[in-house]
Amino acid sequence: MSLVQQIPDFSHERLAMSQGACRVVGVDEVGRGPLCGPVTAAAVWLDPTYLPQGLNDSKRLSAKARLALCDQIRTHADIGIGHCSPAEIDELNILQATFLAMQRAIAALAVPPCHLLIDGNRLPKGLSCPAEAIVKGDGRSMSIAAASIIAKTARDAIMADLAKRYPGYGWERNAGYPTKCHLNAIAQLGPTAEHRRSFKPIRKILCPEST
């Protein structure tokens, strides 16, 4: 028996609005798993009078669909994007770097939020307004789905640019994830300045005696 795939809706946003929140923002990140490049977060306020059709978890969408939706979101929404560099990831750890990228994305909004819907099961500390964590929120909330699309397209563009500076690793295709091609390139060419030294495959190459 096939399972019906959940489609994001606006119910979480409308509930918060019914309780007095006039500006509900979705937050999501991408890039926790790659071996290189930044972790990127996006915060998105969707205009309730214009909700793009087809919003979904960015992982469920083709690159073409993501780019088309990204254009729609950018035209009608308030968007903030935040990054944490590989050096910050190595210093803080990936979870805290993710939280910092989220905080930077929220701070980059044109208008501060009244309520946050954040993908995951934990919240960053020090948020300036009420927030709720929603597990698999990018498949449940339209605002979080929009944030996942914005974050994904923004980070993919960064990795494509970095691929031009560091040819041979295939970042324009693998976005820094540990694919066979990427791992083989690291073994042959060595890590770059964009690789996360605290991640085991990179640490193993740089400090084999410590693994």
Secondary structure as the mmCIF struct_conf table of DSSP 4:
data_model
#
loop_
_struct_conf.conf_type_id
_struct_conf.id
_struct_conf.beg_label_comp_id
_struct_conf.beg_label_asym_id
_struct_conf.beg_label_seq_id
_struct_conf.end_label_comp_id
_struct_conf.end_label_asym_id
_struct_conf.end_label_seq_id
HELX_LH_PP_P HELX_LH_PP_P1 SER A 2 GLN A 6
STRN STRN1 ASP A 9 ASP A 9
BEND BEND1 PHE A 10 PHE A 10
HELX_RH_AL_P HELX_RH_AL_P1 SER A 11 SER A 18
TURN_TY1_P TURN_TY1_P1 GLN A 19 GLY A 20
BEND BEND2 CYS A 22 CYS A 22
STRN STRN2 VAL A 24 VAL A 30
BEND BEND3 ARG A 32 GLY A 33
BEND BEND4 LEU A 35 LEU A 35
STRN STRN3 CYS A 36 CYS A 36
BEND BEND5 GLY A 37 GLY A 37
STRN STRN4 VAL A 39 LEU A 46
HELX_LH_PP_P HELX_LH_PP_P2 ASP A 47 ASP A 47
TURN_TY1_P TURN_TY1_P2 PRO A 48 THR A 49
TURN_TY1_P TURN_TY1_P3 GLN A 53 GLY A 54
HELX_RH_3T_P HELX_RH_3T_P1 SER A 58 ARG A 60
BEND BEND6 LEU A 61 LEU A 61
HELX_RH_AL_P HELX_RH_AL_P2 ALA A 63 HIS A 76
STRN STRN5 ALA A 77 CYS A 84
HELX_RH_AL_P HELX_RH_AL_P3 PRO A 86 LEU A 92
HELX_RH_AL_P HELX_RH_AL_P4 ILE A 94 ALA A 107
TURN_TY1_P TURN_TY1_P4 ALA A 108 ALA A 108
BEND BEND7 LEU A 109 VAL A 111
BEND BEND8 CYS A 114 CYS A 114
STRN STRN6 HIS A 115 ASP A 119
BEND BEND9 GLY A 120 ASN A 121
BEND BEND10 LYS A 125 GLY A 126
BEND BEND11 SER A 128 CYS A 129
STRN STRN7 ALA A 131 ILE A 134
TURN_TY1_P TURN_TY1_P5 VAL A 135 LYS A 136
HELX_RH_3T_P HELX_RH_3T_P2 GLY A 137 GLY A 139
TURN_TY1_P TURN_TY1_P6 ARG A 140 ARG A 140
STRN STRN8 SER A 141 SER A 141
HELX_RH_AL_P HELX_RH_AL_P5 MET A 142 ARG A 165
BEND BEND12 TYR A 166 TYR A 166
TURN_TY1_P TURN_TY1_P7 PRO A 167 GLY A 168
BEND BEND13 TYR A 169 TYR A 169
HELX_RH_AL_P HELX_RH_AL_P6 TRP A 171 ASN A 174
TURN_TY1_P TURN_TY1_P8 ALA A 175 GLY A 176
HELX_RH_AL_P HELX_RH_AL_P7 LYS A 180 LEU A 189
TURN_TY1_P TURN_TY1_P9 ALA A 193 GLU A 194
STRN STRN9 HIS A 195 HIS A 195
TURN_TY1_P TURN_TY1_P10 ARG A 197 SER A 198
BEND BEND14 PHE A 199 PHE A 199
HELX_RH_AL_P HELX_RH_AL_P8 LYS A 200 LEU A 206
HELX_RH_3T_P HELX_RH_3T_P3 PRO A 208 SER A 210
#
